[in-house]
Amino acid sequence: MRSFLTLGLLGVLSATLPGSTLRQLSLDDMIRQSTMIVRGKAVAAPAAFHGSMIYTHYQVQVSETLKGTAASQIDVVVPGGIARGADQRYAGAPTLLSTQEYVMFLWTSKSGLTQVIGLSQGLFSVVANPAGQPSIVRAASTERMLDSSGQPVTDSDIQMLVTDLRSRIQTVLNARGGK
């Protein structure tokens, strides 16, 4: 009886917990903090445990490296997935589609896992604008978001030409001494 009461209480508490809280990252923040920025397509690979967390692996076929060491293929992980019968989900974690081309702002952890920076904040779809020019687009995140001082903020959509993104990356990196 006691275990049922404990489970019931945990269920009520977890139902009232908020989703992820993200720190809002500007485009310039993501450029500076990323270890790599690439353009390419991703193919899902099996999810796997890394410690107590499950990550879904994606093999990204890189068509362009905008920052970092060039590679034709990289392994990118996203928190969450199903592995060995366990299912973990993380609010704000993106899902990559094999039919979509992306620009990904990536960072590599000390453990060697390469991830999208800021969860869905660092993932942009590549689409043609009305003039047929490749552009990046990202819808505003619906997750709870805080600015650098800890105040709640509302995210906004981002859309720009890929050529403008290349220029912006160079401008930001040159301001930091090319890092």
N, CA, C and O of each residue as an XYZ file, in Angstrom:
716
protein
N       0.827     -1.195      0.000
C       0.000      0.000      0.000
C       0.866      1.251      0.000
O       0.588      2.213     -0.716
N       1.919      1.226      0.811
C       2.797      2.388      0.900
C       3.460      2.691     -0.443
O       3.603      3.856     -0.814
N       3.868      1.637     -1.182
C       4.506      1.862     -2.482
C       3.522      2.463     -3.486
O       3.919      3.267     -4.329
N       2.235      2.081     -3.405
C       1.237      2.678     -4.301
C       1.043      4.162     -3.987
O       0.894      4.979     -4.896
N       1.047      4.500     -2.714
C       0.917      5.892     -2.305
C       2.116      6.706     -2.787
O       1.960      7.822     -3.281
N       3.309      6.139     -2.639
C       4.528      6.815     -3.099
C       4.494      7.003     -4.606
O       4.812      8.086     -5.098
N       4.115      5.970     -5.350
C       4.014      6.084     -6.808
C       2.979      7.123     -7.211
O       3.193      7.893     -8.148
N       1.857      7.142     -6.501
C       0.815      8.127     -6.800
C       1.298      9.548     -6.565
O       1.035     10.444     -7.367
N       2.003      9.749     -5.462
C       2.547     11.072     -5.153
C       3.584     11.485     -6.191
O       3.588     12.634     -6.634
N       4.459     10.570     -6.583
C       5.443     10.873     -7.621
C       4.754     11.220     -8.938
O       5.193     12.126     -9.648
N       3.699     10.520     -9.263
C       2.950     10.811    -10.490
C       2.351     12.206    -10.481
O       2.417     12.922    -11.480
N       1.766     12.594     -9.355
C       1.181     13.932     -9.239
C       2.262     14.998     -9.337
O       2.094     15.994    -10.041
N       3.375     14.791     -8.630
C       4.465     15.766     -8.669
C       5.061     15.892    -10.059
O       5.314     17.007    -10.517
N       5.291     14.782    -10.739
C       5.895     14.854    -12.068
C       4.942     15.479    -13.073
O       5.392     16.095    -14.039
N       3.644     15.339    -12.871
C       2.681     15.952    -13.783
C       2.701     17.467    -13.673
O       2.322     18.159    -14.618
N       3.140     17.996    -12.528
C       3.149     19.439    -12.340
C       4.509     20.067    -12.602
O       4.632     21.291    -12.573
N       5.533     19.260    -12.857
C       6.852     19.820    -13.107
C       6.894     20.471    -14.488
O       6.324     19.931    -15.436
N       7.563     21.628    -14.620
C       7.679     22.255    -15.922
C       8.635     21.471    -16.803
O       9.399     20.635    -16.320
N       8.586     21.754    -18.138
C       9.509     21.126    -19.068
C      10.889     21.739    -18.926
O      11.187     22.387    -17.923
N      11.712     21.540    -19.906
C      13.071     22.070    -19.877
C      13.063     23.586    -19.811
O      12.162     24.242    -20.333
N      14.069     24.124    -19.171
C      14.306     25.554    -19.200
C      15.612     25.759    -19.942
O      16.654     25.242    -19.540
N      15.552     26.513    -21.022
C      16.722     26.744    -21.844
C      17.281     28.136    -21.597
O      16.536     29.076    -21.319
N      18.586     28.260    -21.700
C      19.203     29.578    -21.694
C      19.179     30.057    -23.135
O      19.688     29.377    -24.026
N      18.596     31.216    -23.366
C      18.487     31.744    -24.724
C      19.873     32.052    -25.278
O      20.692     32.698    -24.625
N      20.114     31.582    -26.479
C      21.374     31.826    -27.171
C      21.097     32.641    -28.421
O      20.244     32.276    -29.230
N      21.813     33.739    -28.580
C      21.698     34.510    -29.815
C      22.478     33.780    -30.904
O      23.244     32.861    -30.614
N      22.287     34.182    -32.135
C      23.031     33.588    -33.237
C      24.530     33.779    -33.008
O      25.314     32.858    -33.236
N      24.929     34.964    -32.560
C      26.345     35.216    -32.291
C      26.860     34.341    -31.152
O      27.993     33.864    -31.210
N      26.041     34.120    -30.106
C      26.421     33.208    -29.019
C      26.700     31.815    -29.571
O      27.705     31.190    -29.229
N      25.806     31.339    -30.422
C      25.967     29.987    -30.970
C      27.201     29.902    -31.857
O      27.902     28.890    -31.845
N      27.472     30.949    -32.622
C      28.670     30.962    -33.461
C      29.916     30.872    -32.581
O      30.812     30.073    -32.852
N      29.973     31.683    -31.537
C      31.143     31.704    -30.653
C      31.306     30.394    -29.886
O      32.422     29.889    -29.759
N      30.215     29.841    -29.378
C      30.288     28.686    -28.489
C      30.360     27.341    -29.214
O      30.745     26.342    -28.606
N      30.006     27.295    -30.472
C      30.042     26.036    -31.221
C      31.472     25.626    -31.508
O      32.326     26.465    -31.795
N      31.726     24.328    -31.429
C      33.026     23.812    -31.843
C      33.037     23.524    -33.337
O      34.095     23.416    -33.957
N      31.834     23.399    -33.909
C      31.704     23.112    -35.332
C      30.335     23.598    -35.808
O      29.346     23.479    -35.086
N      30.281     24.141    -37.017
C      29.011     24.494    -37.665
C      29.047     23.838    -39.030
O      29.954     24.087    -39.824
N      28.050     22.992    -39.304
C      28.032     22.250    -40.558
C      26.680     22.351    -41.246
O      25.654     22.636    -40.629
N      26.724     22.109    -42.535
C      25.515     21.991    -43.350
C      25.493     20.561    -43.866
O      26.502     20.056    -44.358
N      24.334     19.904    -43.754
C      24.261     18.535    -44.229
C      22.941     17.867    -43.910
O      22.008     18.493    -43.406
N      22.885     16.582    -44.217
C      21.706     15.754    -43.957
C      22.059     14.678    -42.948
O      23.197     14.211    -42.886
N      21.062     14.291    -42.154
C      21.284     13.323    -41.087
C      20.458     12.065    -41.303
O      19.326     12.118    -41.786
N      21.041     10.948    -40.941
C      20.344      9.667    -40.962
C      20.403      9.108    -39.552
O      21.478      9.000    -38.962
N      19.232      8.749    -39.009
C      19.173      8.229    -37.641
C      19.839      6.867    -37.559
O      19.694      6.022    -38.443
N      20.567      6.682    -36.479
C      21.168      5.399    -36.140
C      20.562      4.988    -34.800
O      19.863      5.790    -34.180
N      20.806      3.781    -34.343
C      20.193      3.354    -33.078
C      20.562      4.248    -31.898
O      21.652      4.817    -31.844
N      19.637      4.355    -30.966
C      19.895      5.061    -29.710
C      20.729      4.152    -28.822
O      20.703      2.928    -28.952
N      21.469      4.783    -27.915
C      22.323      4.006    -27.021
C      22.478      4.732    -25.692
O      22.364      5.955    -25.610
N      22.740      3.944    -24.656
C      23.040      4.516    -23.351
C      24.456      5.068    -23.354
O      25.370      4.460    -23.910
N      24.630      6.225    -22.728
C      25.941      6.798    -22.403
C      25.815      7.172    -20.932
O      25.248      8.209    -20.589
N      26.345      6.322    -20.079
C      26.093      6.460    -18.650
C      24.633      6.126    -18.408
O      24.150      5.089    -18.863
N      23.924      6.992    -17.696
C      22.509      6.734    -17.413
C      21.576      7.407    -18.417
O      20.357      7.264    -18.325
N      22.141      8.135    -19.367
C      21.315      8.835    -20.363
C      21.292      8.090    -21.682
O      22.269      7.456    -22.081
N      20.150      8.184    -22.350
C      20.011      7.627    -23.694
C      20.167      8.767    -24.691
O      19.612      9.850    -24.506
N      20.926      8.511    -25.745
C      21.088      9.468    -26.839
C      20.735      8.778    -28.149
O      21.101      7.625    -28.375
N      20.020      9.498    -29.008
C      19.798      9.024    -30.369
C      20.961      9.509    -31.209
O      21.301     10.692    -31.186
N      21.563      8.610    -31.944
C      22.708      8.937    -32.792
C      22.226      9.247    -34.205
O      21.291      8.624    -34.709
N      22.875     10.213    -34.828
C      22.617     10.565    -36.224
C      23.945     10.616    -36.952
O      24.906     11.213    -36.466
N      23.999      9.990    -38.116
C      25.163     10.108    -38.979
C      24.881     11.268    -39.932
O      23.972     11.190    -40.758
N      25.654     12.334    -39.817
C      25.438     13.527    -40.634
C      26.415     13.500    -41.807
O      27.631     13.450    -41.623
N      25.855     13.533    -43.013
C      26.645     13.648    -44.235
C      26.870     15.137    -44.461
O      25.946     15.858    -44.836
N      28.085     15.591    -44.236
C      28.406     17.019    -44.270
C      28.651     17.468    -45.709
O      29.486     16.900    -46.413
N      27.915     18.493    -46.135
C      28.138     19.064    -47.464
C      28.968     20.337    -47.401
O      29.560     20.744    -48.400
N      29.016     20.982    -46.207
C      29.802     22.204    -46.039
C      30.133     22.382    -44.562
O      29.276     22.202    -43.697
N      31.375     22.736    -44.286
C      31.786     23.063    -42.925
C      31.954     24.574    -42.851
O      32.778     25.156    -43.557
N      31.162     25.198    -41.987
C      31.191     26.652    -41.846
C      32.106     27.097    -40.707
O      32.564     28.239    -40.687
N      32.371     26.203    -39.766
C      33.310     26.444    -38.671
C      33.813     25.096    -38.202
O      33.052     24.131    -38.137
N      35.089     25.026    -37.875
C      35.656     23.796    -37.352
C      36.412     23.015    -38.410
O      36.587     23.475    -39.539
N      36.855     21.827    -38.027
C      37.619     20.953    -38.906
C      36.680     20.248    -39.877
O      35.684     19.648    -39.472
N      37.008     20.328    -41.145
C      36.164     19.712    -42.175
C      36.140     18.193    -42.016
O      37.160     17.564    -41.736
N      34.957     17.625    -42.199
C      34.769     16.175    -42.166
C      33.624     15.847    -43.118
O      32.688     16.635    -43.260
N      33.693     14.704    -43.759
C      32.617     14.333    -44.677
C      31.422     13.728    -43.947
O      30.297     13.772    -44.445
N      31.668     13.165    -42.768
C      30.605     12.562    -41.965
C      30.947     12.717    -40.485
O      32.099     12.557    -40.082
N      29.926     13.031    -39.679
C      30.129     13.130    -38.234
C      28.965     12.458    -37.509
O      27.851     12.375    -38.027
N      29.248     11.990    -36.321
C      28.237     11.385    -35.454
C      27.732     12.466    -34.510
O      28.499     13.024    -33.727
N      26.437     12.758    -34.587
C      25.808     13.759    -33.723
C      24.790     13.028    -32.862
O      24.053     12.171    -33.349
N      24.754     13.375    -31.574
C      23.794     12.752    -30.671
C      22.797     13.796    -30.170
O      23.116     14.976    -30.023
N      21.588     13.319    -29.916
C      20.518     14.143    -29.357
C      19.996     13.411    -28.128
O      19.737     12.210    -28.198
N      19.836     14.109    -26.999
C      19.346     13.442    -25.796
C      17.965     12.825    -26.025
O      17.078     13.443    -26.614
N      17.808     11.597    -25.545
C      16.523     10.905    -25.626
C      16.518      9.811    -26.664
O      17.359      9.773    -27.563
N      15.556      8.920    -26.525
C      15.401      7.811    -27.449
C      15.023      6.549    -26.709
O      14.725      6.574    -25.515
N      15.039      5.443    -27.436
C      14.693      4.145    -26.861
C      15.895      3.221    -27.038
O      16.382      3.005    -28.148
N      16.357      2.682    -25.910
C      17.485      1.749    -25.938
C      17.267      0.689    -24.870
O      16.903      1.000    -23.736
N      17.492     -0.557    -25.239
C      17.359     -1.706    -24.324
C      16.042     -1.673    -23.549
O      16.009     -1.978    -22.356
N      14.960     -1.302    -24.232
C      13.640     -1.297    -23.619
C      13.324     -0.075    -22.783
O      12.195      0.060    -22.309
N      14.271      0.815    -22.586
C      14.041      2.050    -21.821
C      13.761      3.199    -22.779
O      14.330      3.261    -23.869
N      12.890      4.101    -22.371
C      12.485      5.243    -23.191
C      12.733      6.517    -22.404
O      12.181      6.694    -21.318
N      13.565      7.411    -22.945
C      13.810      8.721    -22.322
C      13.445      9.806    -23.327
O      13.780      9.711    -24.507
N      12.764     10.827    -22.852
C      12.385     11.978    -23.689
C      12.837     13.252    -23.007
O      12.778     13.353    -21.782
N      13.287     14.226    -23.780
C      13.736     15.506    -23.258
C      13.054     16.627    -24.020
O      13.159     16.719    -25.243
N      12.352     17.483    -23.279
C      11.695     18.628    -23.900
C      12.758     19.510    -24.539
O      13.804     19.772    -23.944
N      12.481     19.959    -25.747
C      13.410     20.832    -26.454
C      14.433     20.097    -27.294
O      15.154     20.723    -28.072
N      14.515     18.768    -27.155
C      15.474     18.002    -27.956
C      14.933     17.870    -29.384
O      13.789     17.457    -29.574
N      15.738     18.212    -30.374
C      15.252     18.147    -31.758
C      15.193     16.727    -32.293
O      15.867     15.827    -31.792
N      14.379     16.545    -33.312
C      14.346     15.313    -34.092
C      14.793     15.679    -35.493
O      14.246     16.600    -36.101
N      15.770     14.974    -36.006
C      16.292     15.261    -37.343
C      15.651     14.323    -38.347
O      15.534     13.122    -38.102
N      15.235     14.873    -39.477
C      14.607     14.099    -40.540
C      15.609     13.849    -41.657
O      16.359     14.752    -42.031
N      15.629     12.639    -42.191
C      16.599     12.304    -43.230
C      16.312     13.021    -44.549
O      17.196     13.110    -45.401
N      15.109     13.528    -44.729
C      14.748     14.215    -45.971
C      15.076     15.704    -45.941
O      14.933     16.388    -46.954
N      15.510     16.207    -44.799
C      15.736     17.642    -44.619
C      17.226     17.960    -44.566
O      17.999     17.239    -43.935
N      17.621     19.033    -45.225
C      18.987     19.540    -45.089
C      18.998     20.542    -43.940
O      18.050     21.308    -43.765
N      20.080     20.533    -43.158
C      20.178     21.392    -41.986
C      21.497     22.159    -41.969
O      22.473     21.769    -42.610
N      21.499     23.257    -41.220
C      22.722     23.855    -40.700
C      22.657     23.585    -39.211
O      21.674     23.919    -38.549
N      23.729     22.968    -38.680
C      23.776     22.570    -37.278
C      24.923     23.270    -36.571
O      26.067     23.238    -37.025
N      24.598     23.896    -35.462
C      25.592     24.486    -34.585
C      25.887     23.416    -33.531
O      25.007     23.054    -32.749
N      27.111     22.916    -33.509
C      27.454     21.749    -32.705
C      28.527     22.068    -31.673
O      29.326     22.989    -31.847
N      28.528     21.301    -30.614
C      29.584     21.363    -29.614
C      29.940     19.937    -29.228
O      29.091     19.047    -29.259
N      31.191     19.726    -28.865
C      31.644     18.403    -28.467
C      32.003     18.445    -26.988
O      32.814     19.259    -26.545
N      31.376     17.543    -26.240
C      31.590     17.482    -24.793
C      32.937     16.839    -24.478
O      33.588     16.285    -25.363
N      33.348     16.913    -23.220
C      34.593     16.291    -22.779
C      34.571     14.779    -22.994
O      35.615     14.151    -23.172
N      33.353     14.199    -22.975
C      33.239     12.752    -23.189
C      33.328     12.377    -24.666
O      33.331     11.196    -25.011
N      33.399     13.391    -25.540
C      33.544     13.134    -26.975
C      32.248     13.093    -27.753
O      32.266     12.852    -28.960
N      31.100     13.327    -27.084
C      29.820     13.323    -27.787
C      29.576     14.686    -28.434
O      29.695     15.720    -27.776
N      29.239     14.685    -29.709
C      28.942     15.918    -30.430
C      27.436     16.109    -30.441
O      26.691     15.219    -30.853
N      26.985     17.291    -29.980
C      25.560     17.574    -29.834
C      25.206     18.915    -30.460
O      26.074     19.758    -30.686
N      23.915     19.099    -30.737
C      23.401     20.382    -31.219
C      23.396     21.331    -30.023
O      22.889     20.983    -28.956
N      23.952     22.516    -30.194
C      24.041     23.478    -29.096
C      22.649     24.027    -28.772
O      21.870     24.344    -29.671
N      22.350     24.133    -27.482
C      21.071     24.710    -27.065
C      19.866     23.889    -27.466
O      18.781     24.428    -27.678
N      20.058     22.573    -27.571
C      18.991     21.667    -28.036
C      18.470     22.153    -29.379
O      19.253     22.252    -30.323
N      17.198     22.458    -29.505
C      16.649     22.831    -30.816
C      17.097     24.213    -31.289
O      16.918     24.542    -32.462
N      17.677     25.032    -30.402
C      18.106     26.374    -30.812
C      19.181     26.330    -31.891
O      19.244     27.228    -32.730
N      20.023     25.308    -31.886
C      21.146     25.238    -32.812
C      20.887     24.439    -34.067
O      21.833     24.052    -34.754
N      19.622     24.181    -34.388
C      19.272     23.389    -35.572
C      18.405     24.228    -36.499
O      17.315     24.662    -36.124
N      18.895     24.453    -37.708
C      18.193     25.263    -38.699
C      17.937     24.437    -39.954
O      18.832     23.742    -40.435
N      16.725     24.509    -40.480
C      16.413     23.858    -41.746
C      16.915     24.730    -42.888
O      16.854     25.957    -42.808
N      17.407     24.106    -43.942
C      17.811     24.825    -45.145
C      16.669     24.695    -46.144
O      16.275     23.589    -46.514
N      16.143     25.836    -46.573
C      15.043     25.877    -47.540
C      15.342     26.947    -48.577
O      16.160     27.837    -48.347
N      14.681     26.854    -49.707
C      14.822     27.887    -50.737
C      13.840     29.009    -50.437
O      12.666     28.754    -50.167
N      14.315     30.247    -50.483
C      13.411     31.382    -50.291
C      12.623     31.607    -51.593
O      12.863     30.898    -52.571
N      11.698     32.564    -51.635
C      10.903     32.778    -52.862
C      11.744     33.043    -54.118
O      11.295     32.777    -55.232
N      12.963     33.566    -53.937
C      13.839     33.823    -55.083
C      14.695     32.600    -55.430
O      15.517     32.658    -56.345
N      14.503     31.488    -54.696
C      15.243     30.266    -54.961
C      16.601     30.196    -54.289
O      17.360     29.260    -54.540
N      16.931     31.170    -53.433
C      18.217     31.183    -52.736
C      18.129     30.344    -51.467
O      17.118     30.388    -50.766
N      19.182     29.576    -51.162
C      19.143     28.788    -49.929
C      19.154     29.694    -48.698
O      19.963     30.614    -48.584
N      18.232     29.404    -47.786
C      18.091     30.164    -46.546
C      18.017     29.185    -45.388
O      17.669     28.017    -45.558
N      18.353     29.689    -44.201
C      18.162     28.891    -43.000
C      16.958     29.448    -42.259
O      16.743     30.659    -42.213
N      16.177     28.544    -41.681
C      15.012     28.957    -40.902
C      14.938     28.106    -39.639
O      15.284     26.924    -39.630
N      14.477     28.752    -38.583
C      14.227     28.051    -37.330
C      13.065     28.738    -36.655
O      13.078     29.951    -36.448
N      12.057     27.950    -36.310
C      10.916     28.492    -35.577
C      11.337     28.770    -34.140
O      12.251     28.139    -33.609
N      10.659     29.718    -33.530
C      10.924     30.039    -32.132
C      10.675     28.807    -31.268
O       9.739     28.045    -31.508
N      11.514     28.625    -30.273
C      11.344     27.520    -29.338
C      10.120     27.786    -28.468
O       9.854     28.924    -28.082
N       9.388     26.735    -28.169
C       8.225     26.862    -27.284
C       8.575     26.507    -25.842
O       7.731     26.594    -24.950
N       9.832     26.106    -25.623
C      10.274     25.750    -24.271
C      10.481     27.011    -23.436
O      10.730     28.093    -23.968
N      10.373     26.851    -22.127
C      10.651     27.959    -21.212
C      12.093     28.391    -21.435
O      12.993     27.554    -21.497
N      12.316     29.710    -21.556
C      13.630     30.222    -21.895
C      13.975     31.417    -21.014
O      13.130     32.262    -20.720
N      15.238     31.462    -20.601
C      15.730     32.560    -19.767
C      16.877     33.263    -20.480
O      17.645     32.638    -21.211
N      16.984     34.581    -20.256
C      18.120     35.305    -20.814
C      19.333     35.101    -19.905
O      19.253     34.371    -18.917
N      20.455     35.745    -20.237
C      21.698     35.532    -19.492
C      21.617     36.007    -18.044
O      22.419     35.581    -17.213
N      20.652     36.892    -17.726
C      20.498     37.344    -16.336
C      19.441     36.536    -15.583
O      19.128     36.845    -14.433
N      18.887     35.498    -16.229
C      17.924     34.627    -15.567
C      16.475     35.073    -15.677
O      15.596     34.502    -15.031
N      16.223     36.089    -16.492
C      14.856     36.582    -16.671
C      14.162     35.826    -17.801
O      14.790     35.532    -18.819
N      12.867     35.504    -17.638
C      12.133     34.814    -18.697
C      12.073     35.669    -19.967
O      11.866     36.881    -19.905
N      12.257     35.023    -21.106
C      12.183     35.700    -22.398
C      11.404     34.835    -23.371
O      11.202     33.642    -23.145
N      10.980     35.449    -24.437
C      10.297     34.730    -25.506
C      11.248     34.632    -26.689
O      11.826     35.631    -27.119
N      11.404     33.434    -27.204
C      12.277     33.218    -28.354
C      11.591     33.757    -29.602
O      10.379     33.973    -29.603
N      12.347     33.972    -30.645
C      11.768     34.444    -31.908
C      12.285     33.599    -33.065
O      13.328     32.951    -32.971
N      11.529     33.624    -34.155
C      11.926     32.917    -35.369
C      13.222     33.519    -35.907
O      13.501     34.699    -35.699
N      14.006     32.700    -36.597
C      15.204     33.195    -37.272
C      15.142     32.722    -38.712
O      14.844     31.560    -38.988
N      15.427     33.634    -39.620
C      15.484     33.310    -41.039
C      16.525     34.203    -41.683
O      16.515     35.416    -41.475
N      17.429     33.617    -42.469
C      18.423     34.407    -43.186
C      19.000     33.596    -44.330
O      18.933     32.367    -44.328
N      19.563     34.282    -45.296
C      20.215     33.613    -46.412
C      21.463     32.882    -45.922
O      22.131     33.342    -44.996
N      21.775     31.758    -46.536
C      22.987     31.022    -46.174
C      24.212     31.891    -46.434
O      25.164     31.846    -45.655
N      24.215     32.675    -47.501
C      25.356     33.561    -47.777
C      25.531     34.591    -46.656
O      26.658     34.915    -46.280
N      24.416     35.103    -46.124
C      24.500     36.044    -45.005
C      25.006     35.350    -43.745
O      25.742     35.954    -42.965
N      24.624     34.094    -43.537
C      25.118     33.338    -42.389
C      26.626     33.152    -42.492
O      27.336     33.325    -41.502
N      27.125     32.802    -43.677
C      28.576     32.639    -43.852
C      29.302     33.934    -43.473
O      30.315     33.900    -42.775
N      28.784     35.064    -43.931
C      29.392     36.364    -43.614
C      29.341     36.645    -42.118
O      30.313     37.131    -41.539
N      28.211     36.339    -41.494
C      28.046     36.587    -40.062
C      29.023     35.748    -39.263
O      29.622     36.235    -38.304
N      29.190     34.487    -39.649
C      30.140     33.604    -38.965
C      31.545     34.191    -39.062
O      32.254     34.258    -38.058
N      31.956     34.614    -40.252
C      33.295     35.184    -40.424
C      33.475     36.451    -39.611
O      34.528     36.654    -39.006
N      32.458     37.311    -39.586
C      32.530     38.554    -38.808
C      32.711     38.254    -37.324
O      33.565     38.852    -36.669
N      31.912     37.331    -36.791
C      31.991     36.989    -35.364
C      33.334     36.343    -35.043
O      33.952     36.675    -34.032
N      33.795     35.419    -35.897
C      35.064     34.753    -35.640
C      36.238     35.718    -35.763
O      37.187     35.625    -34.984
N      36.198     36.627    -36.707
C      37.277     37.614    -36.864
C      37.344     38.557    -35.676
O      38.422     39.019    -35.303
N      36.198     38.841    -35.084
C      36.158     39.712    -33.887
C      36.804     39.021    -32.690
O      37.254     39.685    -31.756
N      36.851     37.691    -32.717
C      37.460     36.914    -31.619
C      38.874     36.492    -31.960
O      39.476     35.735    -31.199
N      39.415     36.939    -33.045
C      40.757     36.519    -33.425
C      40.765     35.217    -34.197
O      41.758     34.490    -34.196
N      39.624     34.914    -34.875
C      39.573     33.737    -35.749
C      39.345     32.423    -35.070
O      39.573     31.384    -35.691
N      38.907     32.398    -33.827
C      38.706     31.121    -33.115
C      37.424     30.467    -33.499
O      37.104     29.391    -32.995
